[in-house]
Amino acid sequence: MDPLDAARFSLADFHVSDTDDPLVPPADFTEWRKASTWGTSMYERSLLGGAVPRTSVEAEGLRRNVINLASYNYLGMTKHPETTAAAKAAIDAYGTGACGSPILSGMTDLHRGLEKQIATFLGRENAMLFNSGFGGALGALEAILRKGDIAIVDNKAHLCIVDGAKLSGAQLLMFDHNKAEALDTILKKTTGKRRIVVVEGIYSMDGDVADLPAILEVTERHGVGLMIDEAHSILTMGATGQGVGEHFGVEQRIALKYATFSKAFAATGSFVSGKTNLLDYMRYYANPYGFSCALPPSVVASASKALEVATRDDVLRKRLWENSTYFRRQLVGLGLDIGESTTQVVPIVIGPNRPMLYMLSYAMLAKGLFMAPVDFPSVPEEQVRFRCSVTAAHTRADLDEALNIIESTIVRALKGTNKLRPADEARAAAATVAAHPGS
């Protein structure tokens, strides 16, 4: 199989194996994997420095200095002097690991302190910590849903939500993205069942925001609770950083809130927050909680300090909003398709040309720009894209250099296609780009 032929296939083509032994992968997958190394090598890059705006990656055995637009370090906390000092102090005081599950081996006072800190910050009764972002959402849904229940999920929600609903044994129903009327239709048809509705705050592949006022009007009219995944919006949206719920003034109408520490907190793990009696139940039925080791104390300490720094004032959030608004306006002014993004998560939609996606990845890396290529089945086949993550730590010089590289690669490659707006239309569209919804 030559590389051009390999470009016709994606991971979706090899999910069902035709081998007799589950320990032997499909032969055609192995052949495709070898032939498509030119594309797949863009993933799992080895960073030779921190997840900061200017870093280095290993590519083809060489060290390349790059502008990093692939990191979720939204507030620049990963090397903030206060968060790193807190992590170092926790290692000295508590050691490197928790060395057991919370249920059997307990947890440190740092863990309990972070739970209380989060609950107080969000104005909720309680919070519980998970050692994984994916495991937190999966475990929360696995804990509260049973066979015969129904999980009604936005069709662009993260896979951890989908897998959690499936693992619980509940029926999974998807409604059209951000369409309250589609949700209403499903709720009308499922009367009499135990149900929960699940949405994201900021959608991770599109950068748009959940229409919470409309969605809550529907769920409350039907008497159904809402769970929100604020992974990309915690600390980045709302007047104090509580997220999309705070932005819309509906925070206390959300029954269960989930978010990760791996993005704006620059740590790892996740939490859910809600009523104490519900969380007490979840601690015993969320298997990723009860059967996993608790978070390392150093991670807990750094997350706690990140929350303190981020809520001290709104300086970092405002810088993030200014940077993301500037970057989106410039991309639209270049004629590029950024979809419905209004946040720091900014897609650059290429279209159906998958070989171009990877060729452009190499071209940008060679010029010093590291961005994440996102292929099918993570996004629709006709909408493969780059996903840019803008942070408060990026300087205007960082963003301008990145934009120059994007113009000399992506814009040049898309000239003459319907994925690039004419210059006059692009300038007019740029003038209408809305500020980040957190501002």
Contacts in CASP RR format, 6 or more apart in sequence:
PFRMAT RR
TARGET T0000
AUTHOR 0000-0000-0000
METHOD contacts of the structure
MODEL  1
MDPLDAARFSLADFHVSDTDDPLVPPADFTEWRKASTWGTSMYERSLLGG
AVPRTSVEAEGLRRNVINLASYNYLGMTKHPETTAAAKAAIDAYGTGACG
SPILSGMTDLHRGLEKQIATFLGRENAMLFNSGFGGALGALEAILRKGDI
AIVDNKAHLCIVDGAKLSGAQLLMFDHNKAEALDTILKKTTGKRRIVVVE
GIYSMDGDVADLPAILEVTERHGVGLMIDEAHSILTMGATGQGVGEHFGV
EQRIALKYATFSKAFAATGSFVSGKTNLLDYMRYYANPYGFSCALPPSVV
ASASKALEVATRDDVLRKRLWENSTYFRRQLVGLGLDIGESTTQVVPIVI
GPNRPMLYMLSYAMLAKGLFMAPVDFPSVPEEQVRFRCSVTAAHTRADLD
EALNIIESTIVRALKGTNKLRPADEARAAAATVAAHPGS
1 31 0 8 1.000
1 32 0 8 1.000
1 34 0 8 1.000
1 35 0 8 1.000
2 35 0 8 1.000
3 35 0 8 1.000
3 36 0 8 1.000
3 38 0 8 1.000
4 355 0 8 1.000
5 35 0 8 1.000
6 32 0 8 1.000
6 35 0 8 1.000
6 36 0 8 1.000
7 36 0 8 1.000
7 354 0 8 1.000
7 355 0 8 1.000
7 358 0 8 1.000
9 32 0 8 1.000
9 36 0 8 1.000
10 354 0 8 1.000
10 375 0 8 1.000
10 376 0 8 1.000
10 377 0 8 1.000
10 381 0 8 1.000
11 375 0 8 1.000
11 377 0 8 1.000
12 376 0 8 1.000
12 377 0 8 1.000
13 32 0 8 1.000
14 25 0 8 1.000
14 26 0 8 1.000
14 28 0 8 1.000
14 29 0 8 1.000
14 32 0 8 1.000
17 25 0 8 1.000
17 26 0 8 1.000
18 26 0 8 1.000
19 25 0 8 1.000
19 26 0 8 1.000
19 27 0 8 1.000
33 40 0 8 1.000
38 358 0 8 1.000
38 362 0 8 1.000
39 358 0 8 1.000
39 361 0 8 1.000
39 373 0 8 1.000
42 358 0 8 1.000
42 361 0 8 1.000
42 362 0 8 1.000
42 365 0 8 1.000
42 373 0 8 1.000
43 373 0 8 1.000
45 57 0 8 1.000
45 58 0 8 1.000
45 59 0 8 1.000
45 370 0 8 1.000
46 57 0 8 1.000
46 58 0 8 1.000
47 55 0 8 1.000
47 56 0 8 1.000
47 57 0 8 1.000
48 55 0 8 1.000
48 56 0 8 1.000
48 57 0 8 1.000
48 58 0 8 1.000
48 63 0 8 1.000
49 55 0 8 1.000
49 56 0 8 1.000
50 78 0 8 1.000
50 79 0 8 1.000
51 68 0 8 1.000
51 71 0 8 1.000
51 72 0 8 1.000
51 73 0 8 1.000
51 78 0 8 1.000
51 266 0 8 1.000
52 68 0 8 1.000
52 71 0 8 1.000
52 73 0 8 1.000
52 76 0 8 1.000
52 78 0 8 1.000
52 79 0 8 1.000
52 393 0 8 1.000
53 67 0 8 1.000
53 68 0 8 1.000
53 391 0 8 1.000
53 393 0 8 1.000
53 394 0 8 1.000
53 395 0 8 1.000
53 398 0 8 1.000
54 65 0 8 1.000
54 66 0 8 1.000
54 67 0 8 1.000
54 68 0 8 1.000
54 398 0 8 1.000
55 65 0 8 1.000
55 66 0 8 1.000
55 68 0 8 1.000
55 370 0 8 1.000
56 63 0 8 1.000
56 64 0 8 1.000
56 65 0 8 1.000
56 66 0 8 1.000
57 63 0 8 1.000
57 64 0 8 1.000
57 66 0 8 1.000
57 365 0 8 1.000
57 370 0 8 1.000
58 64 0 8 1.000
59 365 0 8 1.000
64 365 0 8 1.000
64 366 0 8 1.000
64 368 0 8 1.000
65 368 0 8 1.000
66 365 0 8 1.000
66 368 0 8 1.000
66 369 0 8 1.000
66 370 0 8 1.000
67 368 0 8 1.000
67 369 0 8 1.000
67 370 0 8 1.000
67 398 0 8 1.000
67 401 0 8 1.000
67 402 0 8 1.000
67 405 0 8 1.000
68 370 0 8 1.000
69 369 0 8 1.000
69 370 0 8 1.000
69 371 0 8 1.000
69 372 0 8 1.000
69 388 0 8 1.000
69 389 0 8 1.000
69 390 0 8 1.000
69 402 0 8 1.000
70 370 0 8 1.000
70 371 0 8 1.000
70 372 0 8 1.000
70 387 0 8 1.000
70 389 0 8 1.000
71 78 0 8 1.000
71 389 0 8 1.000
71 391 0 8 1.000
72 232 0 8 1.000
72 262 0 8 1.000
72 263 0 8 1.000
72 264 0 8 1.000
72 389 0 8 1.000
73 263 0 8 1.000
73 266 0 8 1.000
73 391 0 8 1.000
73 393 0 8 1.000
74 232 0 8 1.000
74 235 0 8 1.000
74 236 0 8 1.000
74 263 0 8 1.000
74 264 0 8 1.000
74 320 0 8 1.000
74 344 0 8 1.000
74 389 0 8 1.000
74 391 0 8 1.000
74 392 0 8 1.000
75 235 0 8 1.000
75 236 0 8 1.000
75 264 0 8 1.000
75 266 0 8 1.000
75 306 0 8 1.000
75 309 0 8 1.000
75 310 0 8 1.000
75 316 0 8 1.000
75 317 0 8 1.000
75 320 0 8 1.000
75 391 0 8 1.000
75 392 0 8 1.000
75 393 0 8 1.000
76 266 0 8 1.000
76 316 0 8 1.000
76 391 0 8 1.000
76 392 0 8 1.000
76 393 0 8 1.000
77 83 0 8 1.000
77 264 0 8 1.000
77 265 0 8 1.000
77 266 0 8 1.000
77 267 0 8 1.000
77 302 0 8 1.000
77 306 0 8 1.000
77 309 0 8 1.000
77 310 0 8 1.000
78 266 0 8 1.000
80 266 0 8 1.000
80 306 0 8 1.000
80 309 0 8 1.000
82 305 0 8 1.000
82 308 0 8 1.000
82 309 0 8 1.000
83 266 0 8 1.000
83 302 0 8 1.000
83 305 0 8 1.000
83 306 0 8 1.000
83 309 0 8 1.000
84 302 0 8 1.000
85 305 0 8 1.000
86 301 0 8 1.000
86 302 0 8 1.000
86 304 0 8 1.000
86 305 0 8 1.000
87 298 0 8 1.000
87 299 0 8 1.000
87 301 0 8 1.000
87 302 0 8 1.000
88 298 0 8 1.000
89 301 0 8 1.000
90 110 0 8 1.000
90 297 0 8 1.000
90 298 0 8 1.000
90 300 0 8 1.000
90 301 0 8 1.000
90 302 0 8 1.000
91 297 0 8 1.000
91 298 0 8 1.000
93 297 0 8 1.000
94 108 0 8 1.000
94 110 0 8 1.000
94 297 0 8 1.000
94 298 0 8 1.000
95 297 0 8 1.000
95 298 0 8 1.000
96 296 0 8 1.000
96 298 0 8 1.000
97 293 0 8 1.000
97 296 0 8 1.000
97 297 0 8 1.000
97 298 0 8 1.000
98 105 0 8 1.000
98 106 0 8 1.000
98 107 0 8 1.000
98 108 0 8 1.000
98 111 0 8 1.000
98 293 0 8 1.000
98 294 0 8 1.000
98 295 0 8 1.000
98 296 0 8 1.000
98 297 0 8 1.000
99 105 0 8 1.000
99 293 0 8 1.000
100 106 0 8 1.000
100 293 0 8 1.000
100 294 0 8 1.000
101 289 0 8 1.000
101 290 0 8 1.000
101 291 0 8 1.000
101 292 0 8 1.000
101 293 0 8 1.000
101 294 0 8 1.000
102 111 0 8 1.000
102 129 0 8 1.000
102 283 0 8 1.000
102 289 0 8 1.000
102 290 0 8 1.000
102 294 0 8 1.000
103 283 0 8 1.000
103 284 0 8 1.000
103 289 0 8 1.000
103 290 0 8 1.000
105 294 0 8 1.000
106 294 0 8 1.000
107 129 0 8 1.000
107 294 0 8 1.000
108 297 0 8 1.000
108 300 0 8 1.000
110 297 0 8 1.000
110 300 0 8 1.000
110 301 0 8 1.000
110 304 0 8 1.000
111 129 0 8 1.000
111 294 0 8 1.000
111 295 0 8 1.000
111 297 0 8 1.000
111 300 0 8 1.000
113 304 0 8 1.000
114 127 0 8 1.000
114 129 0 8 1.000
114 300 0 8 1.000
114 303 0 8 1.000
114 304 0 8 1.000
114 307 0 8 1.000
115 126 0 8 1.000
115 127 0 8 1.000
115 128 0 8 1.000
115 129 0 8 1.000
115 271 0 8 1.000
116 127 0 8 1.000
117 304 0 8 1.000
117 307 0 8 1.000
117 308 0 8 1.000
118 127 0 8 1.000
118 271 0 8 1.000
118 273 0 8 1.000
118 307 0 8 1.000
119 125 0 8 1.000
119 126 0 8 1.000
119 127 0 8 1.000
119 273 0 8 1.000
119 274 0 8 1.000
121 240 0 8 1.000
121 242 0 8 1.000
121 307 0 8 1.000
121 311 0 8 1.000
122 242 0 8 1.000
122 251 0 8 1.000
122 257 0 8 1.000
122 273 0 8 1.000
123 251 0 8 1.000
123 252 0 8 1.000
124 257 0 8 1.000
124 273 0 8 1.000
124 274 0 8 1.000
124 275 0 8 1.000
125 274 0 8 1.000
125 275 0 8 1.000
125 276 0 8 1.000
125 279 0 8 1.000
126 273 0 8 1.000
126 274 0 8 1.000
126 275 0 8 1.000
126 276 0 8 1.000
126 279 0 8 1.000
127 271 0 8 1.000
127 272 0 8 1.000
127 273 0 8 1.000
127 274 0 8 1.000
127 279 0 8 1.000
128 271 0 8 1.000
128 272 0 8 1.000
128 273 0 8 1.000
128 279 0 8 1.000
128 282 0 8 1.000
128 283 0 8 1.000
128 289 0 8 1.000
129 269 0 8 1.000
129 270 0 8 1.000
129 271 0 8 1.000
129 294 0 8 1.000
129 295 0 8 1.000
129 300 0 8 1.000
130 136 0 8 1.000
130 139 0 8 1.000
130 269 0 8 1.000
130 270 0 8 1.000
130 271 0 8 1.000
130 272 0 8 1.000
130 286 0 8 1.000
130 288 0 8 1.000
130 289 0 8 1.000
130 292 0 8 1.000
131 268 0 8 1.000
131 269 0 8 1.000
131 288 0 8 1.000
131 292 0 8 1.000
131 293 0 8 1.000
131 294 0 8 1.000
131 295 0 8 1.000
132 268 0 8 1.000
132 269 0 8 1.000
132 270 0 8 1.000
132 288 0 8 1.000
132 292 0 8 1.000
133 160 0 8 1.000
133 231 0 8 1.000
133 260 0 8 1.000
133 261 0 8 1.000
133 262 0 8 1.000
133 268 0 8 1.000
133 269 0 8 1.000
133 270 0 8 1.000
134 159 0 8 1.000
134 160 0 8 1.000
134 163 0 8 1.000
135 160 0 8 1.000
135 270 0 8 1.000
135 288 0 8 1.000
136 160 0 8 1.000
136 258 0 8 1.000
136 269 0 8 1.000
136 270 0 8 1.000
136 272 0 8 1.000
136 286 0 8 1.000
136 288 0 8 1.000
136 289 0 8 1.000
137 158 0 8 1.000
137 160 0 8 1.000
137 161 0 8 1.000
137 164 0 8 1.000
137 229 0 8 1.000
137 258 0 8 1.000
137 270 0 8 1.000
138 160 0 8 1.000
138 161 0 8 1.000
138 163 0 8 1.000
138 164 0 8 1.000
138 167 0 8 1.000
138 288 0 8 1.000
139 164 0 8 1.000
139 167 0 8 1.000
139 282 0 8 1.000
139 286 0 8 1.000
139 287 0 8 1.000
139 288 0 8 1.000
139 289 0 8 1.000
140 227 0 8 1.000
140 256 0 8 1.000
140 258 0 8 1.000
140 272 0 8 1.000
140 282 0 8 1.000
140 286 0 8 1.000
141 151 0 8 1.000
141 161 0 8 1.000
141 164 0 8 1.000
141 165 0 8 1.000
141 167 0 8 1.000
141 168 0 8 1.000
141 170 0 8 1.000
141 196 0 8 1.000
141 198 0 8 1.000
141 227 0 8 1.000
142 164 0 8 1.000
142 167 0 8 1.000
142 168 0 8 1.000
142 285 0 8 1.000
142 286 0 8 1.000
142 287 0 8 1.000
142 288 0 8 1.000
143 168 0 8 1.000
143 281 0 8 1.000
143 282 0 8 1.000
143 285 0 8 1.000
143 286 0 8 1.000
143 287 0 8 1.000
143 289 0 8 1.000
144 168 0 8 1.000
144 196 0 8 1.000
144 256 0 8 1.000
144 278 0 8 1.000
144 281 0 8 1.000
144 282 0 8 1.000
144 285 0 8 1.000
145 151 0 8 1.000
145 164 0 8 1.000
145 165 0 8 1.000
145 168 0 8 1.000
145 169 0 8 1.000
145 170 0 8 1.000
145 194 0 8 1.000
145 196 0 8 1.000
146 168 0 8 1.000
146 169 0 8 1.000
146 170 0 8 1.000
146 194 0 8 1.000
147 168 0 8 1.000
147 169 0 8 1.000
147 170 0 8 1.000
148 169 0 8 1.000
148 170 0 8 1.000
148 171 0 8 1.000
148 193 0 8 1.000
148 194 0 8 1.000
149 168 0 8 1.000
149 169 0 8 1.000
149 170 0 8 1.000
149 171 0 8 1.000
149 193 0 8 1.000
149 194 0 8 1.000
149 195 0 8 1.000
149 196 0 8 1.000
150 170 0 8 1.000
150 171 0 8 1.000
150 172 0 8 1.000
150 173 0 8 1.000
150 190 0 8 1.000
150 193 0 8 1.000
150 194 0 8 1.000
150 195 0 8 1.000
150 196 0 8 1.000
151 161 0 8 1.000
151 164 0 8 1.000
151 165 0 8 1.000
151 168 0 8 1.000
151 170 0 8 1.000
151 171 0 8 1.000
151 172 0 8 1.000
151 173 0 8 1.000
151 195 0 8 1.000
151 196 0 8 1.000
151 198 0 8 1.000
152 173 0 8 1.000
152 174 0 8 1.000
152 175 0 8 1.000
152 183 0 8 1.000
152 186 0 8 1.000
152 187 0 8 1.000
152 190 0 8 1.000
152 195 0 8 1.000
152 196 0 8 1.000
152 197 0 8 1.000
152 198 0 8 1.000
152 224 0 8 1.000
153 161 0 8 1.000
153 162 0 8 1.000
153 165 0 8 1.000
153 172 0 8 1.000
153 173 0 8 1.000
153 174 0 8 1.000
153 175 0 8 1.000
153 197 0 8 1.000
153 198 0 8 1.000
153 199 0 8 1.000
154 174 0 8 1.000
154 175 0 8 1.000
154 177 0 8 1.000
154 178 0 8 1.000
154 198 0 8 1.000
154 199 0 8 1.000
154 200 0 8 1.000
154 203 0 8 1.000
154 210 0 8 1.000
155 174 0 8 1.000
155 175 0 8 1.000
155 176 0 8 1.000
155 177 0 8 1.000
156 177 0 8 1.000
156 178 0 8 1.000
156 200 0 8 1.000
156 203 0 8 1.000
156 205 0 8 1.000
156 206 0 8 1.000
157 198 0 8 1.000
157 199 0 8 1.000
157 200 0 8 1.000
157 203 0 8 1.000
157 229 0 8 1.000
158 200 0 8 1.000
158 204 0 8 1.000
158 229 0 8 1.000
158 231 0 8 1.000
160 229 0 8 1.000
161 198 0 8 1.000
161 200 0 8 1.000
161 229 0 8 1.000
162 172 0 8 1.000
165 172 0 8 1.000
165 198 0 8 1.000
166 172 0 8 1.000
173 186 0 8 1.000
173 190 0 8 1.000
175 182 0 8 1.000
175 183 0 8 1.000
175 185 0 8 1.000
175 186 0 8 1.000
176 182 0 8 1.000
177 203 0 8 1.000
178 208 0 8 1.000
178 210 0 8 1.000
178 211 0 8 1.000
178 215 0 8 1.000
180 211 0 8 1.000
180 214 0 8 1.000
180 215 0 8 1.000
180 217 0 8 1.000
180 218 0 8 1.000
183 197 0 8 1.000
183 215 0 8 1.000
183 218 0 8 1.000
183 219 0 8 1.000
184 218 0 8 1.000
184 221 0 8 1.000
184 222 0 8 1.000
187 195 0 8 1.000
187 197 0 8 1.000
187 218 0 8 1.000
187 219 0 8 1.000
187 222 0 8 1.000
187 224 0 8 1.000
188 222 0 8 1.000
191 222 0 8 1.000
195 222 0 8 1.000
195 224 0 8 1.000
195 225 0 8 1.000
196 224 0 8 1.000
196 225 0 8 1.000
196 226 0 8 1.000
196 227 0 8 1.000
197 215 0 8 1.000
197 219 0 8 1.000
197 224 0 8 1.000
197 225 0 8 1.000
197 226 0 8 1.000
197 227 0 8 1.000
198 226 0 8 1.000
198 227 0 8 1.000
198 228 0 8 1.000
198 229 0 8 1.000
199 210 0 8 1.000
199 212 0 8 1.000
199 215 0 8 1.000
199 226 0 8 1.000
199 227 0 8 1.000
199 228 0 8 1.000
199 229 0 8 1.000
200 210 0 8 1.000
200 228 0 8 1.000
200 229 0 8 1.000
200 230 0 8 1.000
200 231 0 8 1.000
200 232 0 8 1.000
201 209 0 8 1.000
201 210 0 8 1.000
201 212 0 8 1.000
201 228 0 8 1.000
201 229 0 8 1.000
201 230 0 8 1.000
201 231 0 8 1.000
201 232 0 8 1.000
201 233 0 8 1.000
201 237 0 8 1.000
201 243 0 8 1.000
201 244 0 8 1.000
201 245 0 8 1.000
202 208 0 8 1.000
202 209 0 8 1.000
202 210 0 8 1.000
202 230 0 8 1.000
202 231 0 8 1.000
202 232 0 8 1.000
202 233 0 8 1.000
202 236 0 8 1.000
202 237 0 8 1.000
202 244 0 8 1.000
202 343 0 8 1.000
202 345 0 8 1.000
203 209 0 8 1.000
203 210 0 8 1.000
203 232 0 8 1.000
203 345 0 8 1.000
204 231 0 8 1.000
204 232 0 8 1.000
204 345 0 8 1.000
205 345 0 8 1.000
205 347 0 8 1.000
205 374 0 8 1.000
205 378 0 8 1.000
205 379 0 8 1.000
205 385 0 8 1.000
205 387 0 8 1.000
206 339 0 8 1.000
206 340 0 8 1.000
206 341 0 8 1.000
206 345 0 8 1.000
206 347 0 8 1.000
207 232 0 8 1.000
207 340 0 8 1.000
207 341 0 8 1.000
207 342 0 8 1.000
207 343 0 8 1.000
207 344 0 8 1.000
207 345 0 8 1.000
207 346 0 8 1.000
207 347 0 8 1.000
208 339 0 8 1.000
208 340 0 8 1.000
208 341 0 8 1.000
208 342 0 8 1.000
208 343 0 8 1.000
209 233 0 8 1.000
209 237 0 8 1.000
209 244 0 8 1.000
209 247 0 8 1.000
209 342 0 8 1.000
209 343 0 8 1.000
209 437 0 8 1.000
210 228 0 8 1.000
210 244 0 8 1.000
212 228 0 8 1.000
212 244 0 8 1.000
212 245 0 8 1.000
212 248 0 8 1.000
212 250 0 8 1.000
212 254 0 8 1.000
213 248 0 8 1.000
213 250 0 8 1.000
215 226 0 8 1.000
216 226 0 8 1.000
216 250 0 8 1.000
216 253 0 8 1.000
216 254 0 8 1.000
219 225 0 8 1.000
219 226 0 8 1.000
220 253 0 8 1.000
225 255 0 8 1.000
225 256 0 8 1.000
226 253 0 8 1.000
226 254 0 8 1.000
226 255 0 8 1.000
226 256 0 8 1.000
227 254 0 8 1.000
227 255 0 8 1.000
227 256 0 8 1.000
227 257 0 8 1.000
227 258 0 8 1.000
228 244 0 8 1.000
228 245 0 8 1.000
228 254 0 8 1.000
228 256 0 8 1.000
228 257 0 8 1.000
228 258 0 8 1.000
229 258 0 8 1.000
229 259 0 8 1.000
230 243 0 8 1.000
230 244 0 8 1.000
230 245 0 8 1.000
230 257 0 8 1.000
230 258 0 8 1.000
230 259 0 8 1.000
231 258 0 8 1.000
231 259 0 8 1.000
231 260 0 8 1.000
231 262 0 8 1.000
231 263 0 8 1.000
231 270 0 8 1.000
232 263 0 8 1.000
232 343 0 8 1.000
232 344 0 8 1.000
232 345 0 8 1.000
233 243 0 8 1.000
233 244 0 8 1.000
233 247 0 8 1.000
233 259 0 8 1.000
233 343 0 8 1.000
234 241 0 8 1.000
234 242 0 8 1.000
234 243 0 8 1.000
234 259 0 8 1.000
234 260 0 8 1.000
234 263 0 8 1.000
234 264 0 8 1.000
234 265 0 8 1.000
235 241 0 8 1.000
235 243 0 8 1.000
235 264 0 8 1.000
235 265 0 8 1.000
235 306 0 8 1.000
235 307 0 8 1.000
235 310 0 8 1.000
235 311 0 8 1.000
235 317 0 8 1.000
236 243 0 8 1.000
236 263 0 8 1.000
236 264 0 8 1.000
236 317 0 8 1.000
236 320 0 8 1.000
236 343 0 8 1.000
236 344 0 8 1.000
236 438 0 8 1.000
237 243 0 8 1.000
237 244 0 8 1.000
237 245 0 8 1.000
237 246 0 8 1.000
237 247 0 8 1.000
237 317 0 8 1.000
237 343 0 8 1.000
237 437 0 8 1.000
237 438 0 8 1.000
238 244 0 8 1.000
238 245 0 8 1.000
238 246 0 8 1.000
238 247 0 8 1.000
238 317 0 8 1.000
238 438 0 8 1.000
239 246 0 8 1.000
239 247 0 8 1.000
239 314 0 8 1.000
240 246 0 8 1.000
240 311 0 8 1.000
240 314 0 8 1.000
241 310 0 8 1.000
241 311 0 8 1.000
241 314 0 8 1.000
241 317 0 8 1.000
242 251 0 8 1.000
243 251 0 8 1.000
245 251 0 8 1.000
245 254 0 8 1.000
247 437 0 8 1.000
247 438 0 8 1.000
255 274 0 8 1.000
256 272 0 8 1.000
256 273 0 8 1.000
256 274 0 8 1.000
256 278 0 8 1.000
257 272 0 8 1.000
257 273 0 8 1.000
257 274 0 8 1.000
258 270 0 8 1.000
258 271 0 8 1.000
258 272 0 8 1.000
258 273 0 8 1.000
259 270 0 8 1.000
259 271 0 8 1.000
260 269 0 8 1.000
260 270 0 8 1.000
261 267 0 8 1.000
261 268 0 8 1.000
261 269 0 8 1.000
261 270 0 8 1.000
261 271 0 8 1.000
261 299 0 8 1.000
261 303 0 8 1.000
261 306 0 8 1.000
262 268 0 8 1.000
262 269 0 8 1.000
262 270 0 8 1.000
264 306 0 8 1.000
264 310 0 8 1.000
265 302 0 8 1.000
265 303 0 8 1.000
265 306 0 8 1.000
265 307 0 8 1.000
265 310 0 8 1.000
266 302 0 8 1.000
266 306 0 8 1.000
267 299 0 8 1.000
267 302 0 8 1.000
267 303 0 8 1.000
267 306 0 8 1.000
268 295 0 8 1.000
268 299 0 8 1.000
269 295 0 8 1.000
269 299 0 8 1.000
272 279 0 8 1.000
272 282 0 8 1.000
273 279 0 8 1.000
282 289 0 8 1.000
283 289 0 8 1.000
283 290 0 8 1.000
284 290 0 8 1.000
309 316 0 8 1.000
310 316 0 8 1.000
310 317 0 8 1.000
316 392 0 8 1.000
317 392 0 8 1.000
317 438 0 8 1.000
318 439 0 8 1.000
319 392 0 8 1.000
320 344 0 8 1.000
320 390 0 8 1.000
320 391 0 8 1.000
320 392 0 8 1.000
320 436 0 8 1.000
321 344 0 8 1.000
321 435 0 8 1.000
321 436 0 8 1.000
321 438 0 8 1.000
321 439 0 8 1.000
322 436 0 8 1.000
322 439 0 8 1.000
323 344 0 8 1.000
323 390 0 8 1.000
323 391 0 8 1.000
323 392 0 8 1.000
323 394 0 8 1.000
323 396 0 8 1.000
323 399 0 8 1.000
324 343 0 8 1.000
324 344 0 8 1.000
324 346 0 8 1.000
324 390 0 8 1.000
324 436 0 8 1.000
325 433 0 8 1.000
325 434 0 8 1.000
325 435 0 8 1.000
325 436 0 8 1.000
325 439 0 8 1.000
326 396 0 8 1.000
326 399 0 8 1.000
327 346 0 8 1.000
327 388 0 8 1.000
327 390 0 8 1.000
327 399 0 8 1.000
327 402 0 8 1.000
327 403 0 8 1.000
328 338 0 8 1.000
328 341 0 8 1.000
328 342 0 8 1.000
328 346 0 8 1.000
328 433 0 8 1.000
329 430 0 8 1.000
329 433 0 8 1.000
330 399 0 8 1.000
330 403 0 8 1.000
330 430 0 8 1.000
331 338 0 8 1.000
331 346 0 8 1.000
331 348 0 8 1.000
331 403 0 8 1.000
331 406 0 8 1.000
332 338 0 8 1.000
332 421 0 8 1.000
332 426 0 8 1.000
332 429 0 8 1.000
332 430 0 8 1.000
332 433 0 8 1.000
333 421 0 8 1.000
333 426 0 8 1.000
333 427 0 8 1.000
333 429 0 8 1.000
333 430 0 8 1.000
334 403 0 8 1.000
334 406 0 8 1.000
334 407 0 8 1.000
334 411 0 8 1.000
334 426 0 8 1.000
335 411 0 8 1.000
335 420 0 8 1.000
335 421 0 8 1.000
335 422 0 8 1.000
335 423 0 8 1.000
335 425 0 8 1.000
335 426 0 8 1.000
335 429 0 8 1.000
336 348 0 8 1.000
336 349 0 8 1.000
336 406 0 8 1.000
336 410 0 8 1.000
336 411 0 8 1.000
336 414 0 8 1.000
336 419 0 8 1.000
336 420 0 8 1.000
336 421 0 8 1.000
337 348 0 8 1.000
337 349 0 8 1.000
337 419 0 8 1.000
337 421 0 8 1.000
338 346 0 8 1.000
338 347 0 8 1.000
338 348 0 8 1.000
338 349 0 8 1.000
339 347 0 8 1.000
339 349 0 8 1.000
341 347 0 8 1.000
342 434 0 8 1.000
342 436 0 8 1.000
342 437 0 8 1.000
343 436 0 8 1.000
343 437 0 8 1.000
344 389 0 8 1.000
344 390 0 8 1.000
344 391 0 8 1.000
344 436 0 8 1.000
345 387 0 8 1.000
345 388 0 8 1.000
345 389 0 8 1.000
346 387 0 8 1.000
346 388 0 8 1.000
346 389 0 8 1.000
346 390 0 8 1.000
347 374 0 8 1.000
347 385 0 8 1.000
347 386 0 8 1.000
347 387 0 8 1.000
347 388 0 8 1.000
348 371 0 8 1.000
348 385 0 8 1.000
348 386 0 8 1.000
348 387 0 8 1.000
348 388 0 8 1.000
348 406 0 8 1.000
348 410 0 8 1.000
349 383 0 8 1.000
349 384 0 8 1.000
349 385 0 8 1.000
349 419 0 8 1.000
350 356 0 8 1.000
350 357 0 8 1.000
350 360 0 8 1.000
350 384 0 8 1.000
350 385 0 8 1.000
350 386 0 8 1.000
350 410 0 8 1.000
350 414 0 8 1.000
350 419 0 8 1.000
351 382 0 8 1.000
351 383 0 8 1.000
351 384 0 8 1.000
351 385 0 8 1.000
351 419 0 8 1.000
352 381 0 8 1.000
352 382 0 8 1.000
352 383 0 8 1.000
352 384 0 8 1.000
353 384 0 8 1.000
354 375 0 8 1.000
354 376 0 8 1.000
354 381 0 8 1.000
354 384 0 8 1.000
356 413 0 8 1.000
357 373 0 8 1.000
357 375 0 8 1.000
357 384 0 8 1.000
357 385 0 8 1.000
357 386 0 8 1.000
358 373 0 8 1.000
359 413 0 8 1.000
360 373 0 8 1.000
360 386 0 8 1.000
360 409 0 8 1.000
360 410 0 8 1.000
360 413 0 8 1.000
361 371 0 8 1.000
361 373 0 8 1.000
361 386 0 8 1.000
363 409 0 8 1.000
364 370 0 8 1.000
364 371 0 8 1.000
364 405 0 8 1.000
364 406 0 8 1.000
364 409 0 8 1.000
364 410 0 8 1.000
367 405 0 8 1.000
367 408 0 8 1.000
367 409 0 8 1.000
368 405 0 8 1.000
369 401 0 8 1.000
369 402 0 8 1.000
369 405 0 8 1.000
369 406 0 8 1.000
371 386 0 8 1.000
371 387 0 8 1.000
371 388 0 8 1.000
372 386 0 8 1.000
372 387 0 8 1.000
372 389 0 8 1.000
373 384 0 8 1.000
373 385 0 8 1.000
373 386 0 8 1.000
374 384 0 8 1.000
374 385 0 8 1.000
374 386 0 8 1.000
374 387 0 8 1.000
375 384 0 8 1.000
376 384 0 8 1.000
379 385 0 8 1.000
386 410 0 8 1.000
388 402 0 8 1.000
390 399 0 8 1.000
411 420 0 8 1.000
414 420 0 8 1.000
421 429 0 8 1.000
END
